[in-house]
Amino acid sequence: MTLAHSSYLNTPIDFPSPAKINLFLHIVGRRDNGYHELETLFQFLDYGDTLSITATESEQIDLLTPIIGVKNEDNLIIKAAKLLKATSKSQYGAQISLNKILPMGGGLGGGSSNAATILIALNLLWQCGLSTKELATLGLSLGADVPIFIHGFAAFAQGIGEQLSPALPQECWYLITKPACSISTQSVFTHEKLTRDTQKLPVNNQQLNDFSHDLFCPPYHNDCQDVVINSYSEVAKLLAWLIEYAPSRMTGTGACIFSRFSSYNEACALQAKLPENVASFVARGVNKSPLCFTIEKLKTNN
């Protein structure tokens, strides 16, 4: 297998690395190894980081935009690239630049999304030929949320988040807000007051494909939300303020909150009223990852 005749070689290509939200997050048990059993509904946002990747004939993998406070060898981007290289035995390398706009510690899956984008993009650029299932298995070793970004479809997830069933929740507009704090996922999942025995949903095949009903009504919720708002007053105050205007919920383990709207203009109107020191953006929930469209276009044009 050779990359020398590929139009991808030495050509920088931009790949989206989208955010996700957990429309709900139920913790239904805990395994002996400490991992939590979840039921959650993932949906992508049409907003996220961008990775510019240049496939090279050198075996070197370079991250040209290191993240302050994170060693390159600890960065999921480098870990994902090296994992794929070792698995595929590829002779090629890459130069990678990250345009990071997703907040860290926000529950939007930025790091997991970055890792998934690297696996998918380099699998194409290096012509490794791994299947989506094989890439998802690699991704799971990097983080529980990585497989959802690799599969690229909105999904109801079970297990530790790796058992995915395609779903079609409504593609609403969201105002995503983040107060001036970051939250460690580990600190939430190890908290003594975290609910770990929520009753499993009586889902059937029709519900798995639908989820078009109002997900802000019972029994749907986020089990991590109470722990976070009791520990972080910034999140508690912002959530209380947002709920006065629109259905709002924390995503993942926080600190970001998503507020639902029927139109872009409505979301922007509330964004203009936000308190100071609150980061925000408006995005649409989408049931197919923006990365899928980029990959499909590249395959069609090459």
TORKOL-859369 format. One record per residue: residue in one letter; x, y, z of N, C-alpha, C in turn. Coordinates in steps of 0.05 Angstrom, whole numbers, plus 5000, padded with zeros to 4 digits. Layout:
<recs>
AXYZXYZXYZ;...
</recs>
This chain:
<recs>
M501749765000500050005000501850255000;T501250444983502950684981501250934981;L502251134993500851394994501951574972;A504051494959505451674941503751774918;H501851614910500151684887497451814896;S497251854922494751964932494752264930;S492452384923492252674922492252794950;Y492052624971492052724998494852805008;L496952694996499652725006500553015005;N501653105028502853375030500753595025;T498253535028496153725024494653775050;P494754005062493254055087490254045081;I488853895097485953865095484653915122;D482554075122481154145146478853935152;F478853845176476753655185475253765209;P472653765209471153855232471353655255;S471353765279471353605303469053705321;P466653605316464253735327463853685357;A462253855369461453815397459053615397;K458653505421456253345426454853455450;I452353395453450853435478449553175486;N449253145512447652925523444853035528;L442952955512440253065516439052965542;F439952735551439452645579441752465586;L442152415612444352245621443452105647;H442851855645441951705668444151505676;I444751485701446751295711445151065724;V445250835712443450615720444950395735;G447450425740448950215755451950275755;R453350115769456250145771457549865770;R459549835753460849585750463049545772;D463849295775465949235796468549385791;N469049445765471549585758471349885762;G469049975772468750265777467350415755;Y467150305731465850435709462850445714;H461550655704458650695709457150595684;E454850465690452950395669451150625663;L450950705638449550945630447250885611;E445351075611443451095589443451385581;T444151445557444351725548443651755519;L442851995511442152045484444052265473;F445752175455447752355443446652495418;Q447252745415446652885390449053075384;F449753105359451953275351450953565349;L452853755349452354035343453854105318;D452754295303454054385278456154595285;Y457754545305459654735317461854575330;G464354655327466454505340469254605332;D471154445341473954495334474454425304;T476754505295477654435268480554325269;L481054095257483653985255484654005226;S486854135222488154145196490353935196;I490153745177491953515177493253495150;T495953465151497453425127498853145129;A498152965112499352705111502152735099;T504152605111506952635102508152355097;E510352355082511852115078513752055101;S514152255118515752215142514052055162;E515351905179513851755200513151925224;Q514152175224513752345247510852445249;I509852455273507252565279507652815296;D506953045285507453305298504853445303;L504453535328502253715335503353995336;L502654155317503854425314502654625332;T500354555345498954745363498554605390;P500654575406500254445432498354605450;I496954465467495154585486496654655511;I496454895521497754985545496954805568;G498954695582498454535606498054235600;V498154165574497753885566500253795550;K501753605560504053505545503053365520;N504553395498503753275473503252975475;E504952835491504552545493502052475509;D500952665524498452615539496052715523;N496452845501494252955485492952725469;L490252725470488752515457489252515426;I489952745416490452765387492952595380;I495052625395497552475390497052175397;K495652125419495151855427493551705405;A491551845393489951715373491651655348;A493251855340494851825316496851595319;K498151575342500151365347498751095349;L496351085361494950835363494250725335;L493250905318492550815291495050735275;K497250875279499750815265500750535273;A500650485299501550225309499749995300;T497150045300495249835292495349775263;S495549985247495549945217498349895206;K500349945223503149925214503750115190;S502450345191502850535170505750645171;Q506850705147509550815145509451125144;Y507051235146506851525141506351675167;G506551935165506352105188504352335182;A504352535200502452755196503352995211;Q502653225200502953475214500153575220;I499553635245496853685254496753955268;S494754115261494254375274491354365285;L490954455309488354465321487354745325;N485054815314483755065320481655005342;K482355065367480754975390478855195398;I476255145394474255345402472255225423;L472254965426470554845447471954865474;P470454945494471554975521472354705533;M474554705548475354465562473754445588;G473154205596471654175621468754265619;G467654255595464954345591462854135586;G463753885582461853665577460953645548;L462453775530461753775501463253565486;G465053425499466453205486468753285468;G469853525473471853625455474253445450;G475453345472477753165470477152905456;S474852795463473952545450473452585420;S472252815414471752885386474352915370;N476253055382478853085370480152815363;A480052635383481252365379479852215356;A477152235356475652095335476252205307;T476352475306476952595280479752505270;I481652495287484352395280484252115269;L482851935283482651655274481351635247;I479151775243477651755218479251885195;A480352125200481852265179484352125171;L485952035190488451895183487951625171;N485751495179485051245166484651285136;L483451515129483151575101485751675088;L487051865101489451985088491751785086;W492051615105494151405105493251155090;Q490751145082489550915068489950655084;C489250665109489550435127487450225122;G485050305114482950115107481549985131;L481750105154480250005177477350065175;S475549885184472749935184471850125206;T469450225204468350395226468350245252;K467649995252467549825276470349805288;E472349755271475049735281476050005292;L475450225279476150485290474850545317;A472250465319470850505344472050345367;T472950105361474249945381476850075391;L478350185372480750335379480050575396;G477950715387477150955401476250915429;L474950685434474050625461476350595481;S478650515471480950495489482050765497;L481150975482482051255488479951395505;G477451315504475451445520472651345513;A470851335532468151225528466551375508;D467051635504465551795485466651785457;V468951675453470151685426468551535405;P467451295412465951145391463551295379;I462151455395459851605383460751795362;F463051915365464152095345465051945320;I466051705324466951545301464551445285;H462551355298460151255284458751485269;G458651715282457651955269454651985266;F453151835282450251875282449151915310;A447052075313445752105339444951835349;A445251785375444751515385443951505414;F442351305420441751235447444051045456;A445451115477447750955486447250815512;Q448250575514448050415538450850305545;G450950145566453550045575455150275588;I457650305580459150545590459050765569;G457250735550456950925528457750825501;E458550565500459550455475457450295460;Q455150225473453050065460451150265447;L451250295421449850515407447650415390;S445350545393443050495375442250755362;P442150765335441551015321438851135331;A438851395333436451535343435951785326;L433551885327432852125312431452335330;P432852445349431652665364431252905347;Q429553085356428953335340431553495338;E431953615314434353775309433654065315;C433854135341433054395351435454585351;W434854835356436955035360437555055389;Y440155085396440955105424442755345429;L442355465452444255655462445955495482;I448555475477450455335495451855545511;T451755505538453055705555454955555575;K456955705583458955595602459755815621;P459355775647460255965667463355945669;A464456125685467356135687468455915706;C468055665699469155445714469355205696;S471155025703471454765689471054545709;I469954325700469254105718470653845709;S471853715727473153455722471053235721;T471053085699469152865697469552665719;Q472152615726472752415747471552505774;S471752765779470752865805467752825808;V466352835785463452795786462752505790;F464052335774463452045775464351915800;T466152035815467051925841465652055865;H463852245859462552385881460752195897;E460852215923459352035940456252065937;K455452305929452552355928451452325900;L453052225881452052175854450051955854;T447751995841445751785838446751575819;R446651325827447651115810445650885806;D443150935812441150725811438550815797;T438850995777436451075762435250845747;Q432650825747431350605734431750615704;K432350385692432850375663430250445648;L430550575625428350655608427150405595;P424450395594423150165580423050215550;V425450245538425550325509424950085491;N423650145469423349935448424550045422;N424449885401425749965376424650225365;Q421950265368420850505357421850755371;Q422050735398423150955413426051015407;L427650805402430450835396430750995370;N428950955351429151095325427751375326;D426351435348424651675348425751875367;F425051855393425752055413424952335404;S422552355391421652615382419952755403;H419352615426417752735447419552925463;D418353065482419753275497421653145517;L424253175512426253045529426853215554;F425553445557425853595581423753525602;C422053335596419953235614420852975627;P419752905651420352645663419652425643;P421152205644423152135664425952225656;Y426252395636428952465627430252685644;H432752645650434252845666437252785663;N438852925678441752875679442552825707;D443352575713443952505741446352655752;C448052755734450452905744449753185752;Q447453285743446853575746446653655776;D445353495792445053575820447753585835;V449453395829452153395841453653655834;V453453725808454953955799453854215810;I451254255809450154505819450454545849;N450654315863451154335892454054385898;S455854345879458754385883459754645869;Y458354735849459254965833456955165831;S457255375847455155575849454755725822;E456955735806456855875780454855725762;V455055465762453255305745450355325756;A450055305782447355325794445955585787;K447455805790446256075784445556105755;L447256015737446756045709444355875700;L444255625710442055445703439455555712;A439355665737436955775748436056015731;W437856175722437256405705436156315678;L437456125665436656035639433855905638;I433255755659430755615660428355805660;E428856055668426656255668425956325639;Y427656265620427256345592426756115573;A427955875579427755655560428355395574;P427355165564428154905575431154875574;S432354815597435354815598436254585615;R438554475608439654245623442754245619;M444154145638447054115636447653875618;T449753895602450553665585452853515598;G452753255596454953085607455353145637;T457953175644458653245672459053545675;G458253705655458353995657461154085649;A461454355650459754565662457854685642;C457854605616456154735596453254655600;I451554845593448654815594447554865566;F445654705558444254755532441354835538;S440555045523437855145525436555125498;R434155015497432854945471431055165460;F431255205434429655405420428655285394;S426555405383425455315358426755465334;S428255675340429455825318432155935326;Y433855995306436456115311436156395324;N434256545314433856825324433056825353;E431356635361430556625389432956565407;A434656385398437056315414438956555416;C439256695394440956935394439857155412;A437257175413436057385429436657345459;L436557095468437257045496440357065500;Q441856985480444757015482445557315488;A444057495476444657775479444057875508;K442457725522441757805550443457665571;L445357495563446757335583448257505603;P448557405627450157555647453157565638;E454657735651457457765645458957505653;N461257465641463057235647461856965640;V459956965621458756715612459556685582;A461056475576461756425548459356285535;S459056335509456656215496457056195466;F455356025454455156015425452355895418;V451455945394448955835385449555625363;A448255405365448655185346446155025343;R446054875322443854695317444554405324;G442754265336443153985341442753835314;V444553655308444453505282444853215288;N443353045272443452755277445552615260;K447052765244449252655229451652835233;S453952725241456252885247457253045222;P457953295226459153445204461553315192;L462953155208465353015198464652825176;C462252695178461452505158461252635130;F460252875129459953015103462753075091;T464653155108467353205098468652955086;I468352735100469552485091468252395065;E465652415064464252335040465052505016;K465452765020466252934999469052874989;L470852825008473552755000473752494984;K472152294992472152044978471052074950;T469052244948467752284922469652434903;N471152624913472852794896475552674890;N476252464905478952344901478852124881;
</recs>
